[in-house]
Amino acid sequence: MGPGKYGRKAAKQVHSVAVVRARTVSHVEVLTPEERAALAGRSPGGASDAPAEATGALTTEQQFQIAANRAMALARRAASAAAKAGTPPALTDLLTEETWRRELAGELERPHAVRLTAFLATEWRTQSVFPSQPLIFRAFNSCPFERVRVVIIGQDPYHNDGQAMGLSFSVPPGQKVPSSLQNMYRELADDCGCAVPNHGDLEKWASQGVFLLNAVLTVRAHAAASHAKHGWEPITDAAIRALSAHRKGLVFMLWGRFAQQKAALIDTSRHHVLTAAHPSGLSARKGFFGCKHFSKANALLAKEGLPQIDWCIGRV
């Protein structure tokens, strides 16, 4: 069954944005069969139910951007409906990207997820929580499972007003670029010759298959790590395990001790793991600067026959 009026409207709304974004694309991607299936909204070998508006003559990046905007629009609708009903949204309603819903089937209904949902209900009722409900699963909703090529793992969302946007290390345009991301841009300039952007929005990476995953997907305002050990970690660990088990040739960038603990979840006979110090101001000079992870990731992707990442963000 097709997406109906709601999906067609979302596709039309993003079309002009996608055309503008396409001007910054400097390479043509070759898709794997799995990526084509993910883009078409079907399983490999199955029949497509993708609308005409989401295919046509658009570039690959534009098509995935349309799909991501549709998934995020569905998350906004779920959050709005829950607010009108006076109830907290179900996590299963906020995770709207179909390939991730299949991979994590049942995970959001396990006992730790039930406890997490109850904890979040109290937090939403009594505290300010970041990011907003529709953005909690943005890393998943903007990057289908079969689209992932590189995984960058963070700890938890930024906890100050207006910063968290559901993608690790990323902040919306207009927000001050955090020190960790400034150091990432510095390394990117040294490694790949990219100009330093004037903003911190990493959506361009996500749209190309960089899975910007935080281990904990929410945080209480102005209280770092306040939602740690309340149930998010088993869910995000399950996502890493699924990528390790069901994909091949991915590049995992593990920066700092916390992220490097996730190496235990990754089958290194199937995937590539790059480790370095965390890019924070306290540790970037202890091994992050000079790690050349961005160019190394592209070299590994090329070796695997996967499209490389255009790491240069550009200015707004």
Salt bridges, closest charged atoms under 4 A:
GLU29 OE2 - HIS27 NE2 3.64
GLU29 OE1 - ARG147 NH1 3.10
GLU29 OE1 - ARG149 NH2 3.45
GLU35 OE2 - ARG147 NH1 3.75
GLU35 OE2 - ARG149 NH2 2.97
GLU61 OE2 - ARG21 NH2 2.84
GLU98 OE2 - ARG101 NE 3.92
GLU103 OE1 - HIS246 ND1 2.80
GLU107 OE1 - ARG110 NE 3.12
GLU107 OE2 - HIS112 NE2 2.91
GLU123 OE2 - ARG220 NH2 2.88
GLU123 OE1 - HIS227 NE2 2.81
GLU146 OE1 - ARG247 NE 3.42
ASP161 OD1 - HIS222 NE2 3.44
GLU203 OE1 - ARG138 NH2 3.76
ASP237 OD1 - LYS262 NZ 2.75
GLU304 OE2 - HIS272 NE2 2.81
ASP310 OD2 - LYS204 NZ 2.99
